[in-house]
Amino acid sequence: SEADKIHEYSPEFVQLRRQHSAVESAINALGVQGLNALVMKQIVNNSTEQAILGDFNKTVDDAVMDSGEAHNNQMMQLLSNLAKAADFARVVFDLLKLAN
């Protein structure tokens, strides 16, 4: 929704999200996988406390684990190919330069 987009781009949200790469990875994994319909129904129809007692924590755990597997795969590709690692480092550098 529009309110979610505004919240996700607020300076406070961006700062908190960037504090730890695992948070960013989990958020991205949830976005790629999408929260399943049951979890979304629990979030929409219950208080925060009730929703967290449902399937939400397992869904987040699954996203973190999937994210870890993706990071491991990326790490192995970069460590085994110096040209690819250099290209990746350049992309990261360019993104950091643009961010500041």
JORABEL-V384293 format. One record per residue. SS is DSSP state (h for helix, s for strand, l for the rest). Layout:
BEGIN
ss
SS
SS
END
This chain:
BEGIN
ss
l
h
h
h
h
h
h
h
l
l
h
h
h
h
h
h
h
h
l
l
h
h
h
h
h
h
h
h
h
h
h
h
h
l
l
l
h
h
h
h
h
h
h
h
h
l
l
h
h
h
h
h
h
h
h
h
h
h
h
h
h
h
h
h
h
h
h
h
h
h
h
h
h
h
h
h
h
h
h
h
l
h
h
h
h
h
h
h
h
h
h
h
h
h
h
h
h
h
h
l
END
